[in-house]
Amino acid sequence: MSSGGMESGVGSCGMVAGLVHDIPTCKELLDRIMAEAKQIIENRLTAML
């Protein structure tokens, strides 16, 4: 784990590892984050009007 050899070392992870359903590319992840942020902003602004 300390030398970076994932094949010969021990990987540490917690219970949250069970919540991972896909591994998106960086672009896909950023697109999702931006879409969710836009939706949150739009919903909150609409509620304020």
PyMOL Python script that loads the backbone (N, CA, C, O; Angstrom):
from pymol import cmd

cmd.read_pdbstr("""\
ATOM      1  N   MET A   1       0.828  -1.189   0.000  1.00  0.00           N
ATOM      2  CA  MET A   1       0.000   0.000   0.000  1.00  0.00           C
ATOM      3  C   MET A   1       0.876   1.259   0.000  1.00  0.00           C
ATOM      4  O   MET A   1       0.566   2.224  -0.698  1.00  0.00           O
ATOM      5  N   SER A   2       1.948   1.258   0.763  1.00  0.00           N
ATOM      6  CA  SER A   2       2.791   2.453   0.825  1.00  0.00           C
ATOM      7  C   SER A   2       3.703   2.605  -0.395  1.00  0.00           C
ATOM      8  O   SER A   2       4.114   3.719  -0.720  1.00  0.00           O
ATOM      9  N   SER A   3       4.022   1.493  -1.074  1.00  0.00           N
ATOM     10  CA  SER A   3       4.894   1.586  -2.240  1.00  0.00           C
ATOM     11  C   SER A   3       4.130   1.797  -3.543  1.00  0.00           C
ATOM     12  O   SER A   3       4.737   2.054  -4.583  1.00  0.00           O
ATOM     13  N   GLY A   4       2.806   1.690  -3.493  1.00  0.00           N
ATOM     14  CA  GLY A   4       1.991   1.933  -4.681  1.00  0.00           C
ATOM     15  C   GLY A   4       1.741   0.715  -5.536  1.00  0.00           C
ATOM     16  O   GLY A   4       1.115   0.835  -6.589  1.00  0.00           O
ATOM     17  N   GLY A   5       2.205  -0.457  -5.128  1.00  0.00           N
ATOM     18  CA  GLY A   5       1.981  -1.680  -5.893  1.00  0.00           C
ATOM     19  C   GLY A   5       0.612  -2.267  -5.587  1.00  0.00           C
ATOM     20  O   GLY A   5       0.459  -3.021  -4.626  1.00  0.00           O
ATOM     21  N   MET A   6      -0.377  -1.929  -6.392  1.00  0.00           N
ATOM     22  CA  MET A   6      -1.741  -2.373  -6.125  1.00  0.00           C
ATOM     23  C   MET A   6      -1.911  -3.888  -6.274  1.00  0.00           C
ATOM     24  O   MET A   6      -2.775  -4.479  -5.627  1.00  0.00           O
ATOM     25  N   GLU A   7      -1.102  -4.510  -7.115  1.00  0.00           N
ATOM     26  CA  GLU A   7      -1.223  -5.952  -7.316  1.00  0.00           C
ATOM     27  C   GLU A   7      -0.679  -6.750  -6.124  1.00  0.00           C
ATOM     28  O   GLU A   7      -1.189  -7.824  -5.806  1.00  0.00           O
ATOM     29  N   SER A   8       0.349  -6.221  -5.473  1.00  0.00           N
ATOM     30  CA  SER A   8       0.969  -6.957  -4.378  1.00  0.00           C
ATOM     31  C   SER A   8       0.640  -6.381  -3.009  1.00  0.00           C
ATOM     32  O   SER A   8       1.008  -6.964  -1.989  1.00  0.00           O
ATOM     33  N   GLY A   9      -0.034  -5.267  -2.972  1.00  0.00           N
ATOM     34  CA  GLY A   9      -0.346  -4.622  -1.706  1.00  0.00           C
ATOM     35  C   GLY A   9      -1.789  -4.839  -1.299  1.00  0.00           C
ATOM     36  O   GLY A   9      -2.530  -5.591  -1.932  1.00  0.00           O
ATOM     37  N   VAL A  10      -2.162  -4.173  -0.244  1.00  0.00           N
ATOM     38  CA  VAL A  10      -3.523  -4.241   0.282  1.00  0.00           C
ATOM     39  C   VAL A  10      -4.202  -2.916  -0.022  1.00  0.00           C
ATOM     40  O   VAL A  10      -3.665  -1.855   0.298  1.00  0.00           O
ATOM     41  N   GLY A  11      -5.354  -2.966  -0.625  1.00  0.00           N
ATOM     42  CA  GLY A  11      -6.115  -1.757  -0.899  1.00  0.00           C
ATOM     43  C   GLY A  11      -7.093  -1.495   0.223  1.00  0.00           C
ATOM     44  O   GLY A  11      -7.739  -2.418   0.721  1.00  0.00           O
ATOM     45  N   SER A  12      -7.205  -0.261   0.616  1.00  0.00           N
ATOM     46  CA  SER A  12      -8.098   0.104   1.710  1.00  0.00           C
ATOM     47  C   SER A  12      -9.342   0.786   1.148  1.00  0.00           C
ATOM     48  O   SER A  12      -9.236   1.727   0.361  1.00  0.00           O
ATOM     49  N   CYS A  13     -10.506   0.317   1.547  1.00  0.00           N
ATOM     50  CA  CYS A  13     -11.748   0.974   1.150  1.00  0.00           C
ATOM     51  C   CYS A  13     -12.785   0.718   2.240  1.00  0.00           C
ATOM     52  O   CYS A  13     -12.652  -0.215   3.032  1.00  0.00           O
ATOM     53  N   GLY A  14     -13.788   1.534   2.266  1.00  0.00           N
ATOM     54  CA  GLY A  14     -14.830   1.405   3.271  1.00  0.00           C
ATOM     55  C   GLY A  14     -16.127   0.911   2.674  1.00  0.00           C
ATOM     56  O   GLY A  14     -16.162   0.437   1.538  1.00  0.00           O
ATOM     57  N   MET A  15     -17.186   1.023   3.441  1.00  0.00           N
ATOM     58  CA  MET A  15     -18.493   0.539   2.998  1.00  0.00           C
ATOM     59  C   MET A  15     -19.023   1.304   1.797  1.00  0.00           C
ATOM     60  O   MET A  15     -19.863   0.792   1.058  1.00  0.00           O
ATOM     61  N   VAL A  16     -18.539   2.526   1.596  1.00  0.00           N
ATOM     62  CA  VAL A  16     -18.998   3.330   0.469  1.00  0.00           C
ATOM     63  C   VAL A  16     -18.647   2.681  -0.873  1.00  0.00           C
ATOM     64  O   VAL A  16     -19.267   3.002  -1.886  1.00  0.00           O
ATOM     65  N   ALA A  17     -17.679   1.788  -0.899  1.00  0.00           N
ATOM     66  CA  ALA A  17     -17.300   1.107  -2.137  1.00  0.00           C
ATOM     67  C   ALA A  17     -18.485   0.354  -2.744  1.00  0.00           C
ATOM     68  O   ALA A  17     -18.543   0.168  -3.959  1.00  0.00           O
ATOM     69  N   GLY A  18     -19.420  -0.076  -1.914  1.00  0.00           N
ATOM     70  CA  GLY A  18     -20.618  -0.757  -2.409  1.00  0.00           C
ATOM     71  C   GLY A  18     -21.583   0.160  -3.131  1.00  0.00           C
ATOM     72  O   GLY A  18     -22.503  -0.313  -3.798  1.00  0.00           O
ATOM     73  N   LEU A  19     -21.389   1.468  -3.011  1.00  0.00           N
ATOM     74  CA  LEU A  19     -22.269   2.436  -3.667  1.00  0.00           C
ATOM     75  C   LEU A  19     -21.773   2.837  -5.054  1.00  0.00           C
ATOM     76  O   LEU A  19     -22.456   3.575  -5.764  1.00  0.00           O
ATOM     77  N   VAL A  20     -20.601   2.361  -5.441  1.00  0.00           N
ATOM     78  CA  VAL A  20     -20.047   2.689  -6.751  1.00  0.00           C
ATOM     79  C   VAL A  20     -20.686   1.768  -7.785  1.00  0.00           C
ATOM     80  O   VAL A  20     -20.536   0.547  -7.731  1.00  0.00           O
ATOM     81  N   HIS A  21     -21.409   2.386  -8.736  1.00  0.00           N
ATOM     82  CA  HIS A  21     -22.118   1.603  -9.750  1.00  0.00           C
ATOM     83  C   HIS A  21     -21.483   1.734 -11.130  1.00  0.00           C
ATOM     84  O   HIS A  21     -21.713   0.893 -11.999  1.00  0.00           O
ATOM     85  N   ASP A  22     -20.690   2.778 -11.338  1.00  0.00           N
ATOM     86  CA  ASP A  22     -20.008   2.939 -12.615  1.00  0.00           C
ATOM     87  C   ASP A  22     -18.755   3.778 -12.401  1.00  0.00           C
ATOM     88  O   ASP A  22     -18.596   4.434 -11.371  1.00  0.00           O
ATOM     89  N   ILE A  23     -17.882   3.745 -13.377  1.00  0.00           N
ATOM     90  CA  ILE A  23     -16.651   4.535 -13.316  1.00  0.00           C
ATOM     91  C   ILE A  23     -16.639   5.408 -14.574  1.00  0.00           C
ATOM     92  O   ILE A  23     -16.173   4.983 -15.631  1.00  0.00           O
ATOM     93  N   PRO A  24     -17.158   6.635 -14.445  1.00  0.00           N
ATOM     94  CA  PRO A  24     -17.243   7.503 -15.622  1.00  0.00           C
ATOM     95  C   PRO A  24     -15.877   8.086 -15.990  1.00  0.00           C
ATOM     96  O   PRO A  24     -14.947   8.105 -15.184  1.00  0.00           O
ATOM     97  N   THR A  25     -15.792   8.555 -17.219  1.00  0.00           N
ATOM     98  CA  THR A  25     -14.596   9.300 -17.617  1.00  0.00           C
ATOM     99  C   THR A  25     -14.641  10.653 -16.914  1.00  0.00           C
ATOM    100  O   THR A  25     -15.670  11.033 -16.355  1.00  0.00           O
ATOM    101  N   CYS A  26     -13.537  11.370 -16.943  1.00  0.00           N
ATOM    102  CA  CYS A  26     -13.504  12.707 -16.329  1.00  0.00           C
ATOM    103  C   CYS A  26     -14.550  13.619 -16.960  1.00  0.00           C
ATOM    104  O   CYS A  26     -15.231  14.371 -16.262  1.00  0.00           O
ATOM    105  N   LYS A  27     -14.674  13.548 -18.283  1.00  0.00           N
ATOM    106  CA  LYS A  27     -15.651  14.388 -18.984  1.00  0.00           C
ATOM    107  C   LYS A  27     -17.076  14.043 -18.548  1.00  0.00           C
ATOM    108  O   LYS A  27     -17.876  14.937 -18.273  1.00  0.00           O
ATOM    109  N   GLU A  28     -17.389  12.755 -18.484  1.00  0.00           N
ATOM    110  CA  GLU A  28     -18.725  12.345 -18.063  1.00  0.00           C
ATOM    111  C   GLU A  28     -19.021  12.809 -16.640  1.00  0.00           C
ATOM    112  O   GLU A  28     -20.122  13.280 -16.352  1.00  0.00           O
ATOM    113  N   LEU A  29     -18.045  12.676 -15.759  1.00  0.00           N
ATOM    114  CA  LEU A  29     -18.227  13.090 -14.368  1.00  0.00           C
ATOM    115  C   LEU A  29     -18.470  14.591 -14.268  1.00  0.00           C
ATOM    116  O   LEU A  29     -19.381  15.029 -13.566  1.00  0.00           O
ATOM    117  N   LEU A  30     -17.658  15.379 -14.967  1.00  0.00           N
ATOM    118  CA  LEU A  30     -17.838  16.832 -14.934  1.00  0.00           C
ATOM    119  C   LEU A  30     -19.158  17.240 -15.569  1.00  0.00           C
ATOM    120  O   LEU A  30     -19.811  18.161 -15.078  1.00  0.00           O
ATOM    121  N   ASP A  31     -19.567  16.580 -16.645  1.00  0.00           N
ATOM    122  CA  ASP A  31     -20.864  16.871 -17.268  1.00  0.00           C
ATOM    123  C   ASP A  31     -22.005  16.597 -16.296  1.00  0.00           C
ATOM    124  O   ASP A  31     -22.958  17.374 -16.224  1.00  0.00           O
ATOM    125  N   ARG A  32     -21.918  15.503 -15.551  1.00  0.00           N
ATOM    126  CA  ARG A  32     -22.947  15.180 -14.555  1.00  0.00           C
ATOM    127  C   ARG A  32     -22.996  16.224 -13.454  1.00  0.00           C
ATOM    128  O   ARG A  32     -24.072  16.674 -13.059  1.00  0.00           O
ATOM    129  N   ILE A  33     -21.818  16.607 -12.959  1.00  0.00           N
ATOM    130  CA  ILE A  33     -21.753  17.601 -11.891  1.00  0.00           C
ATOM    131  C   ILE A  33     -22.353  18.921 -12.357  1.00  0.00           C
ATOM    132  O   ILE A  33     -23.118  19.551 -11.627  1.00  0.00           O
ATOM    133  N   MET A  34     -22.008  19.336 -13.564  1.00  0.00           N
ATOM    134  CA  MET A  34     -22.523  20.598 -14.096  1.00  0.00           C
ATOM    135  C   MET A  34     -24.035  20.536 -14.301  1.00  0.00           C
ATOM    136  O   MET A  34     -24.735  21.503 -14.000  1.00  0.00           O
ATOM    137  N   ALA A  35     -24.542  19.427 -14.803  1.00  0.00           N
ATOM    138  CA  ALA A  35     -25.988  19.287 -15.019  1.00  0.00           C
ATOM    139  C   ALA A  35     -26.739  19.316 -13.692  1.00  0.00           C
ATOM    140  O   ALA A  35     -27.794  19.941 -13.587  1.00  0.00           O
ATOM    141  N   GLU A  36     -26.197  18.638 -12.675  1.00  0.00           N
ATOM    142  CA  GLU A  36     -26.844  18.640 -11.361  1.00  0.00           C
ATOM    143  C   GLU A  36     -26.802  20.031 -10.734  1.00  0.00           C
ATOM    144  O   GLU A  36     -27.782  20.462 -10.128  1.00  0.00           O
ATOM    145  N   ALA A  37     -25.684  20.735 -10.872  1.00  0.00           N
ATOM    146  CA  ALA A  37     -25.569  22.093 -10.327  1.00  0.00           C
ATOM    147  C   ALA A  37     -26.556  23.025 -11.014  1.00  0.00           C
ATOM    148  O   ALA A  37     -27.209  23.834 -10.355  1.00  0.00           O
ATOM    149  N   LYS A  38     -26.668  22.918 -12.330  1.00  0.00           N
ATOM    150  CA  LYS A  38     -27.607  23.755 -13.074  1.00  0.00           C
ATOM    151  C   LYS A  38     -29.038  23.500 -12.615  1.00  0.00           C
ATOM    152  O   LYS A  38     -29.810  24.441 -12.430  1.00  0.00           O
ATOM    153  N   GLN A  39     -29.389  22.243 -12.433  1.00  0.00           N
ATOM    154  CA  GLN A  39     -30.735  21.891 -11.986  1.00  0.00           C
ATOM    155  C   GLN A  39     -31.013  22.447 -10.589  1.00  0.00           C
ATOM    156  O   GLN A  39     -32.091  22.987 -10.343  1.00  0.00           O
ATOM    157  N   ILE A  40     -30.066  22.322  -9.688  1.00  0.00           N
ATOM    158  CA  ILE A  40     -30.240  22.840  -8.320  1.00  0.00           C
ATOM    159  C   ILE A  40     -30.414  24.354  -8.347  1.00  0.00           C
ATOM    160  O   ILE A  40     -31.303  24.888  -7.684  1.00  0.00           O
ATOM    161  N   ILE A  41     -29.570  25.050  -9.109  1.00  0.00           N
ATOM    162  CA  ILE A  41     -29.649  26.506  -9.187  1.00  0.00           C
ATOM    163  C   ILE A  41     -30.993  26.934  -9.766  1.00  0.00           C
ATOM    164  O   ILE A  41     -31.644  27.825  -9.221  1.00  0.00           O
ATOM    165  N   GLU A  42     -31.414  26.310 -10.866  1.00  0.00           N
ATOM    166  CA  GLU A  42     -32.683  26.661 -11.492  1.00  0.00           C
ATOM    167  C   GLU A  42     -33.863  26.419 -10.553  1.00  0.00           C
ATOM    168  O   GLU A  42     -34.764  27.253 -10.457  1.00  0.00           O
ATOM    169  N   ASN A  43     -33.857  25.283  -9.863  1.00  0.00           N
ATOM    170  CA  ASN A  43     -34.952  24.971  -8.950  1.00  0.00           C
ATOM    171  C   ASN A  43     -35.016  25.956  -7.786  1.00  0.00           C
ATOM    172  O   ASN A  43     -36.102  26.378  -7.390  1.00  0.00           O
ATOM    173  N   ARG A  44     -33.883  26.316  -7.247  1.00  0.00           N
ATOM    174  CA  ARG A  44     -33.858  27.245  -6.103  1.00  0.00           C
ATOM    175  C   ARG A  44     -34.234  28.645  -6.514  1.00  0.00           C
ATOM    176  O   ARG A  44     -34.941  29.337  -5.782  1.00  0.00           O
ATOM    177  N   LEU A  45     -33.770  29.079  -7.680  1.00  0.00           N
ATOM    178  CA  LEU A  45     -34.135  30.422  -8.140  1.00  0.00           C
ATOM    179  C   LEU A  45     -35.618  30.507  -8.458  1.00  0.00           C
ATOM    180  O   LEU A  45     -36.260  31.513  -8.156  1.00  0.00           O
ATOM    181  N   THR A  46     -36.160  29.477  -9.055  1.00  0.00           N
ATOM    182  CA  THR A  46     -37.596  29.460  -9.361  1.00  0.00           C
ATOM    183  C   THR A  46     -38.407  29.508  -8.076  1.00  0.00           C
ATOM    184  O   THR A  46     -39.430  30.190  -8.016  1.00  0.00           O
ATOM    185  N   ALA A  47     -37.970  28.802  -7.064  1.00  0.00           N
ATOM    186  CA  ALA A  47     -38.679  28.797  -5.785  1.00  0.00           C
ATOM    187  C   ALA A  47     -38.621  30.155  -5.109  1.00  0.00           C
ATOM    188  O   ALA A  47     -39.524  30.502  -4.348  1.00  0.00           O
ATOM    189  N   MET A  48     -37.577  30.929  -5.370  1.00  0.00           N
ATOM    190  CA  MET A  48     -37.430  32.247  -4.736  1.00  0.00           C
ATOM    191  C   MET A  48     -38.283  33.316  -5.408  1.00  0.00           C
ATOM    192  O   MET A  48     -38.567  34.347  -4.799  1.00  0.00           O
ATOM    193  N   LEU A  49     -38.689  33.090  -6.633  1.00  0.00           N
ATOM    194  CA  LEU A  49     -39.463  34.127  -7.371  1.00  0.00           C
ATOM    195  C   LEU A  49     -40.917  34.120  -6.986  1.00  0.00           C
ATOM    196  O   LEU A  49     -41.696  34.919  -7.507  1.00  0.00           O
TER     197      LEU A  49
END
""", "prot")
cmd.dss("prot")
cmd.show_as("cartoon", "prot")
cmd.util.cbc("prot")
cmd.orient("prot")
